[in-house]
Amino acid sequence: MARGSVSVKDVARRAGVSLGTVSNVLNRAHLVRPSTRAKVEAAIAELGFVRNESARHLRAGRSRTIAYVMLDATNPFFTDVARGVDDVARAAGLTLFLCNSDQDRQREADYLDQLLENRVRGVLITAVDYANPRLRSLPRLGVPVVLVDRRPGAGAPWCSVGVDDVAGGDLAVTHLLEQGHTQVAFAGGPLSIPQVEDRYAGAIQAIRRAGLADDSLRLLATRALNVAEGRRVGERLLGLPAKTRPTAAFCANDLLALGVLQHMTQAGVAVPDELAIVGYDDIDFAAAAAVPLTSVNQPRHLLGSAAAELLLEEERDGVAHEHRYVEFPPELVVRASSNPRRPIG
């Protein structure tokens, strides 16, 4: 008999007991006489019975699973966030289900449909589209939602945790301006991703406060936030006339920054002497790069654990719960990729 096809009825038949007795052994073993319990346990072992916890909780209308829908599973930032979520989930006796939208709106929507069908206990999400009707319908259907790495917006029906990305973008570009750079590239996109938009807004804020024209910040929009797009940014930078080429680049995440760094290294361009680079997220690879990368740090594990705590709090408090936004400050971690340029001549 195949393991997956073994039922409670099969166990009861093999042990010579009622279905109720098997149920008691599985759920309230202390109520069953030791000799009877031993017979049932022997039948379970012999038949290879595995209880279907998912079906059991669904029948009770209460899942033991929460889900985190992440933006990009290839980015260590999100896997670090997921570890923070998982630590809280495990402590609460819950299972974490991970979904990767891969920055695709339809894929994200499909995941949300599947999670609702499976009656997950709650959803944490770093979304591609926060206006998605499927996402906004979840709280109305009794599924708590917490946004991760995002401000909630006025009147939003959910809690949120995040970092002040406008302040983070300002920190990065202010640092580059203090090193003497007056032409800076911003690499990131799509700008429809709220975090990218906020980091760009912070960069412009720093440029204006320094009294420079907006075109002192050259926007190099990308199709995604990955290393391959970063290499393409490097190609575009080196394709610009030398006299107008930015001497520094602020990238919307570390993967882009590492791609730019790779291309510059391969092209023989000295970092930071010919191009200073600043990333965002401060993933572990940033410090381990060939030229250690200056980056804006986000407390990744803490973002995840705080989001999960908010989710459990809302699930526990029910209608008495008050939605709130928990914000952490960004911190610039300066490394070799943005050291002051050496004097020329």
Residue pairs with C-beta under 8 A, 6 or more apart in sequence:
1 10
1 47
1 48
3 48
3 49
3 50
4 50
6 47
6 48
6 49
6 50
7 49
8 19
8 22
8 23
8 26
8 49
9 19
10 47
10 49
11 22
11 40
11 43
11 44
11 47
11 49
12 18
12 19
12 21
12 22
14 43
14 46
14 47
15 21
15 22
15 39
15 40
15 42
15 43
16 39
17 36
17 39
17 40
21 32
21 36
21 40
22 40
24 31
24 32
25 32
25 36
25 37
25 40
25 41
26 51
29 37
32 40
43 49
53 64
54 63
54 65
54 118
57 63
57 64
57 65
58 118
58 119
61 119
62 119
62 121
63 118
63 119
63 120
63 121
64 93
64 94
64 95
64 121
65 94
65 95
65 96
65 97
65 118
65 120
65 121
66 85
66 89
66 94
66 95
66 96
66 97
66 120
66 121
66 122
66 123
66 124
66 308
66 311
67 96
67 97
67 98
67 99
67 111
67 115
67 120
67 122
67 123
67 124
68 81
68 82
68 85
68 96
68 97
68 98
68 99
68 123
68 124
68 125
68 148
68 304
69 99
69 100
69 101
69 108
69 111
69 112
69 115
69 123
69 124
69 125
69 126
69 127
70 78
70 79
70 81
70 82
70 98
70 99
70 100
70 101
70 126
71 78
71 101
71 103
71 126
71 127
71 128
71 193
72 78
72 100
72 101
72 102
72 103
72 224
72 225
72 226
73 79
73 98
73 100
73 102
74 226
74 255
75 225
75 226
75 253
75 255
75 281
75 283
76 283
76 284
76 285
77 253
77 254
77 281
77 283
77 298
77 300
78 126
80 283
80 300
80 301
80 304
81 126
81 148
81 149
81 300
81 301
81 303
81 304
81 307
82 96
82 98
82 304
83 301
83 304
84 300
84 301
84 302
84 303
84 304
84 305
84 306
84 307
84 308
85 96
85 124
85 304
85 305
85 307
85 308
86 96
86 304
87 301
87 304
87 305
87 308
88 304
88 305
88 308
88 309
88 312
89 95
89 96
89 308
90 96
92 312
94 121
97 115
97 120
99 111
99 115
101 107
101 108
101 111
101 127
101 128
103 128
103 193
103 224
103 225
104 128
105 128
105 129
105 132
108 125
108 127
108 128
108 129
108 132
108 135
109 132
109 134
112 123
112 132
112 134
112 135
112 138
113 134
115 123
115 143
116 134
116 138
116 141
116 143
120 143
121 143
121 144
121 315
122 143
122 144
122 145
122 146
122 311
122 312
122 314
122 315
123 138
123 143
123 144
123 145
123 146
124 145
124 146
124 147
124 148
124 304
124 307
124 308
124 311
125 135
125 145
125 146
125 147
125 148
126 147
126 148
126 149
126 150
127 135
127 147
127 150
128 193
129 135
130 147
130 150
130 153
130 194
135 145
136 157
138 144
138 145
139 145
139 157
139 158
140 157
144 158
144 311
144 314
144 315
145 157
145 158
146 158
146 159
146 160
146 161
146 307
146 308
146 310
146 311
146 314
147 156
147 158
147 159
147 160
147 161
147 162
147 307
148 160
148 161
148 162
148 303
148 304
148 307
149 161
149 162
149 163
149 195
149 298
149 303
150 160
150 162
150 194
150 195
151 160
151 162
151 194
151 325
151 327
152 158
152 159
152 160
152 323
152 325
156 323
157 323
158 323
159 307
159 310
159 311
159 314
159 323
159 324
159 325
159 326
160 325
160 326
161 303
161 306
161 307
161 310
161 325
161 326
161 327
161 328
162 303
162 325
162 326
162 327
162 328
163 298
163 299
163 303
163 327
163 328
163 329
163 330
164 327
164 328
164 329
164 330
165 195
165 198
165 199
165 202
165 330
166 198
166 199
166 201
166 202
166 205
167 202
167 329
167 330
168 198
168 199
168 202
168 280
168 296
168 298
168 330
169 198
169 199
169 200
169 201
169 202
169 203
169 205
169 206
169 250
169 280
169 296
170 202
170 203
170 205
170 206
171 202
171 296
171 330
171 331
171 332
172 199
172 202
172 203
172 206
172 250
172 278
172 280
172 296
172 332
173 184
173 186
173 202
173 203
173 206
173 207
173 217
173 250
173 278
174 206
174 209
174 210
175 278
175 294
175 332
175 334
175 338
176 184
176 248
176 250
176 276
176 278
176 338
177 184
177 206
177 207
177 210
177 212
179 248
179 276
179 338
179 339
179 340
179 341
180 340
180 341
181 246
181 247
181 248
181 276
181 341
182 212
182 216
182 247
183 216
183 218
183 244
183 245
183 246
183 247
183 248
184 203
184 207
184 216
184 217
184 218
184 246
184 247
184 248
184 249
184 250
185 217
185 218
185 219
185 220
185 233
185 237
185 246
185 248
185 249
185 250
186 199
186 200
186 203
186 217
186 218
186 219
186 220
186 249
186 250
186 251
186 252
187 220
187 222
187 229
187 230
187 233
187 249
187 250
187 251
187 252
187 256
187 257
187 260
188 196
188 199
188 200
188 221
188 222
188 225
188 251
188 252
188 253
188 256
189 196
189 221
189 222
189 223
189 224
189 225
189 252
190 196
190 221
190 222
190 223
191 197
191 200
191 221
193 225
195 252
196 225
196 252
199 250
199 252
199 280
200 219
200 252
203 217
203 250
204 214
204 217
207 213
207 214
207 216
207 217
208 214
218 246
220 233
220 236
220 237
220 249
222 229
222 230
222 232
222 233
222 252
222 256
223 229
225 252
225 253
225 255
225 256
226 255
226 256
226 259
227 255
227 256
227 258
227 259
227 262
228 259
229 256
229 259
230 251
230 255
230 256
230 257
230 258
230 259
230 260
230 261
230 262
230 263
231 259
231 260
231 262
231 263
232 259
233 249
233 251
233 256
233 259
233 260
233 263
234 259
234 260
234 262
234 263
234 264
234 267
235 263
237 245
237 246
237 249
237 260
237 275
238 245
238 263
238 264
238 267
238 269
240 246
246 275
247 274
247 275
247 276
247 341
248 275
248 276
248 277
248 278
248 338
249 257
249 260
249 275
249 276
249 277
249 278
250 278
250 280
251 257
251 260
251 277
251 278
251 279
251 280
252 280
253 279
253 280
253 281
254 279
254 280
254 281
254 282
254 283
254 285
254 286
254 293
254 295
255 283
256 279
257 277
257 278
257 279
257 280
257 286
257 293
257 295
257 337
258 279
258 285
258 286
258 289
258 293
260 275
260 277
261 271
261 277
261 289
261 290
261 291
261 293
261 337
264 270
264 271
264 274
264 275
264 277
265 271
265 290
265 291
269 275
271 277
271 291
271 337
272 291
272 336
272 337
272 338
272 339
272 341
273 341
273 342
276 294
276 337
276 338
276 339
276 341
277 291
277 293
277 294
277 337
277 338
278 293
278 294
278 295
278 296
278 337
278 338
279 286
279 293
279 294
279 295
279 296
280 295
280 296
280 298
281 295
281 296
281 297
281 298
281 300
282 295
282 296
282 297
282 298
282 333
283 295
283 300
286 292
286 293
286 295
286 333
286 335
287 293
287 335
289 337
291 335
291 336
291 337
292 335
292 336
292 337
293 335
293 337
294 332
294 333
294 334
294 335
294 336
294 337
294 338
295 332
295 333
295 335
296 330
296 331
296 332
296 333
297 330
297 331
297 332
297 333
298 328
298 330
299 328
302 328
303 328
306 326
306 328
310 324
310 326
313 321
314 321
314 323
